[in-house]
Amino acid sequence: MIQFEKFTLENGLRVIVHEDHTTPMVAVNVLYDVGAKDENPSRTGFAHLFEHLMFGGSINIPDYDEPLQQAGGENNAYTTNDLTNYYIQLPAKNIETAFWLESDRMLSLAFGEKSLDVQRKVVCEEFKEHYINKPYGDVWKYLRELVYKQHPYQWMTIGKELSHIEEAQLEDVKAFFKKHYNPQNAILCVAGSISITEVKTLCEKWFAPIPSGDKYLRNIAPEPEQHEGRELRIEKDVPVSVIYKAYPICDRRNPLYYAADLITEVLSGGQSARLHQALVKEQKLFSQIDCYHTGSVENGLLIIEGKILPNVTPEQANAAIEVELDKLKQTKISETELEKVKNKVESMLAFEDLSLLSRANNLAFYELLGNAEQMNLEFDCFNAVTTEAIYEQAQAILQPQRCNTLFYLAKN
């Protein structure tokens, strides 16, 4: 059970405090409720660009990293289609350095043509290195475009096109910052060797004076229901052919999410799971096969990804996967199999909670979903899933008319 307290500043900043005096460290996590889904379709990649720009210095602090390093701290950030998260870990005695740094860039990020030009080049190089020149780097471009026809999940976090970042103008960037990076759109979680009183004092000093900004009201239409299967074949200079099968699933807040998550574990949770046993070990059709989901806040995807062996045709590989999925749809799994995957999930959740940074990150994320308390209820939700629920969700999700198949084939 993770103990914490919450309060909200007058400017709208939500604050979560988790005390842990077994460590001399403290984690400061600032989650902004903005991701790639909040971008203009003709100006994508901005949320990720800001992940870089936010380390370029603020009005009063030209170098973000130097004072943090002097305080014995380290930091990083990540962007998804749903959110942008910045985190710091440093000795608790130097906690005020983190408040000073994070509040100053929320208040007044240093914008200039030079800073934008530097980070624009960094992001463009990242785009080329990881998504254009790297084998399989564009898989998610094809997969997202195949599945999502209206929802902004249809582009990757890095952006839809390289030109969107290359052509990013300072005024566009400033407008994006003003719209999304303000107290009303942020969640601050402080975890570690610190008291609620200390956090309140520091918040009043460093964050309370920041203007709340305009409230961003998200208005994204849901992706229409899919009624026919889709297929795409791509040939590339890659070592082996890979098949991807993507099925839409419910949003992260939906109680049905837990059954969908456990289905991925039944199919692919280790070497004793169904897909590996049948298709790698017994039939020797794949060198590797996995099943996972995107964990998106809005309607996500359940993905099956398999590396096809050279003597196997894509059609054989696809048919073999379908046979295994039909077994899951036609016969309920045993209580023993369900218990095994639940035990694995419980271990994973417990392991996550060992890390101070992970606790701070997760508390902020569950608050974004609606309530940080959900973090303590998560395993109860998994534990409540029955064999009947797995059976029903397998039938609902794994329908041929809801399947999106990408054959990413190696050129002969």
Secondary structure, 3 states (H helix, E strand, C coil): CCCCEEEECCCCCEEEEEECCCCCEEEEEEEECCCHHHCECCECCHHHHHHHHCCCCECCCCCCHHHHHHCCCEEEEEECCCCEEEEEEEEHHHHHHHHHHHHHHHHHECCCHHHHHHHHHHHHHHHHHHHHCCCCCCHHHHHHHHHCCCCHHHCCCCCCCHHHHHCCCHHHHHHHHHHHCCHHHEEEEEEECCCHHHHHHHHHHHCCCCCCCCCCCCCCCCCCCCCCCEEEEEEECCCCCEEEEEEECCCCCCCCHHHHHHHHHHHHCCCCCHHHHHHHHHCCCEEEEEEEECCCCCCCEEEEEEEECCCCCHHHHHHHHHHHHHHHHHCCCCHHHHHHHHHHHHHHHHHHCCCHHHHHHHHHHHHHHCCCCHHHHHHHHHHCCCHHHHHHHHHHHCCHHHCEEEEEEECC
